Amino acid sequence: MKKNNFRILILVQVLATFLLYACNNHTQTDKEPVIIKSTDSPVVKKTKQTEAALPTNRPPIINITDTLSVKQLVLCMKDSASNYDRISLKLGQLYGVKLAAVIKKNNLKVTGQPMAWYKSRKAPYFFEAGIPVDKRPRKLPANAFIKEIGVDSVIVAHFYGGYDLLPQAYEALSDVIKDRKRTLKSKPYEIYIDDPMDKEGKLKDPYKVQTDVVFPWR
């Protein structure tokens, strides 16, 4: 458990700032196109690149798949931040301290990667942070709850690249939904598949780190 909690804390501290920027700025555009590869369509789509928080010379790799979500119980807590700079601190506390304490107290097992739902695009920022677990806790603190993810139709962007470019995944998925005349069934969420740090504590090449952006649709 200690190993998992430490990994989650480091993961969130590294990702949080870039991820919030991505959510907050997904409507801005730049010049370079990015190729979107879809596994369920022979059509190669292109979108405009989002203005980066940090300089990036390479476009991201975004592989889009039409699939089903995995049934999960996600232990969640809600929080907010008055400004952009406090997001990383808040998420680090939720994943590595508060949620970890509930997991330990209830003898739960972590069954998946950290997840997040962002509910606002402007300050103050509202969000939910969650960790998949194997069962319902016997007793939850007042600020914790279980979110159920069912076996739903989803479209997923498997994203590789600088986190400042993550808005392109949202744009690409929105374009596919529009093209296919579909609608969102519920709030999009992000799954942080890979640890951005290697065993030596050094940052990996961002193009070898996967983040999934999931749009439940109908």
N, C-alpha and C positions, 0 to 999 in steps of 0.2 A: 504493500500500500504506500509506504513512504516513497518508493521509487516512482510509482505512478503519479503521486501527488507532486513530487519535485518536477517530473517531466511536464506535467500539465501547467505548472506555474511558469516554468521557463518558456514553454510554447506560447502561452498567452502574453507574457511580457514582451516577447519579440514581435508577435503579430499584431497586437491590439491597435497600435497607433496607425499602422498602414491600413488595416482593415476598416477602421472607422473613416479614415480619409476616403477610402474607396466608396463606402456607402454614401458619404456626404457629398461627393463630387461626381456622381456617375452621369451627369448631364453635360459636362464640359467635353470638348473635343479638340483634337490636334490634327496633324497632317497625315501621319503614317497609317496605312491600313493594316489590319490583322486578319490572317486567314483563320476561318472557323471550320474545323473538320467535323462533319456529322456522320455518325456511324449508321444512321438510318435513312440517309438521303445522299444521292450522288451529287447533289448541288453543293458547290463550294461557295459559302457566303463570305462577304466582307463587311466589316464595320469600321468606323473611324476610331482612331486611338484616343483615349482619354488623356487630358493633360496630366502629367505625372507630378507627384509630390516631390520625387527625386528623379534626377536624370536617368533615362533608360534608353539604350541604343537598340535594343531588340524588342520586337513585339512579343506579347505573351503567346503561349500555345493554349488554345481552348478547344477541347474535344467535347462535343455535345452528344449526349445519349438520351434516348427516350426509354425509360425503364420503370421499375416499380420500387418504391421505397421499402426499407426493411422495418418490420414491426419492432418498435422499441419503447421502453419506458425511460424517460429522460428526467433526471433530477435537476430541477431548475430553481433559480432565484432571479428576482427582478432587481434592477438597480437603475440609477441615473447618474449623470455627471453634468455639472454646471457648465463645463467647458471641455473642449477637445482634448486638452492635455491630461485630463484626469481619467480618461477612458482606460488607458493601460493599467493604471493603479487599481481602478475598481474591478476590472476583469481579473487581474492577478489575485486580488483578495477573494473574489467569488470562487474561482476555480481552485486555487491552491490552499485556501484557508477555510472559508465558510462551507462550501460544498464538500470539501475533503473531510471536514469535521463530522458532517451528517453521514457521510459514507462510512467513516470509521465507527461512529456510535451505533449505527444500525447493522454493522457487519455486512455491508453491501460489496458487490464486486463490480468493477468498472467493465462494461461490455463494449464500449465503443470510444470514438474520438470526441474531444470537446466540440460543442456546437454553440451557435449564437443566432439570435433573432434581433434585428435592429428595427426599432419601431419609430424612430424619428430621424430626420435628416438635418435638423437645426438644433442649436442649443436652446434649452437643456436637452441632452440626449437621453433617450429611454431605451433600454435593451433588456433582454433575457439571456442568461448564460446557463448552459446545461451540460451534464455529463450522463451518458447512458449507463443504466445500472441493471442488475439482474432481477430485482424484485422491488415491490413497494416497501418503503421504510415503515417500521412499526409506528413511529411517531415523528412528525415533522415539525420543525420550528415554524413560527408564524410567517416568516418571510420566504419559506420554501414550498414548492409544489411539484407535482408530477405532471409532465406533459406526455401525452401518448401520441406516438407516431404510428399510423396504421399502414397497411399495405395499399398505398395509393399510387396512381399514375403520376409520375414526376418527369420533368426534363431537367437534366443535370449538366452543368458545365464543369468539366474537370480542368481546372486552371493550373498552369505552370508559368511562373514568371514573377516579376517584381510585384509586390502587393499594392504598390501605387497604381498598377494597371488593372486591378481587380474589377473596377467598374465596367470594363469591357465585357466581362462575363455576364453581368446583369443586362447590359445592352444587347448582347447576342441572344440571350434567352428571351428577352422581351420581343426582339425581332422575330424569332421563331414562333412564339405564341401568336403574334399579330399575323404572320404569314399563314398560319394554319387555322386562323379564326378560333382560337381557343381562349380560355380565360383562367386566371389564377383561382385555385380552390382555397388556398390559405396563404399565410405569410411566407415569403421565401426565407431560407435559412442557409447558414454556412457550416460546413464540417471541415475541421482542420486535420486533414488526413496524415500529413507528415510533420515530423519535428523539423523545424528549420535549422537546428543545430546538430552537429555530428557528435560522436562519442567523446571527442576532445574538447567540446564546448565551443567550436568554431562554427560560424554561419555557413551553411551549405550554399551551393549555387542555387538561386531561387528557381531556376528552370528544372531543378530536380526535386522541388517541393510541391506537393499537390494540395490544393484547396478545392473542395467541391462547393459549388453554389447550386442550391436545389430549389426549383420552382414546382410546387404541387400544382397540377393543372387539371382541367376537365374540358 
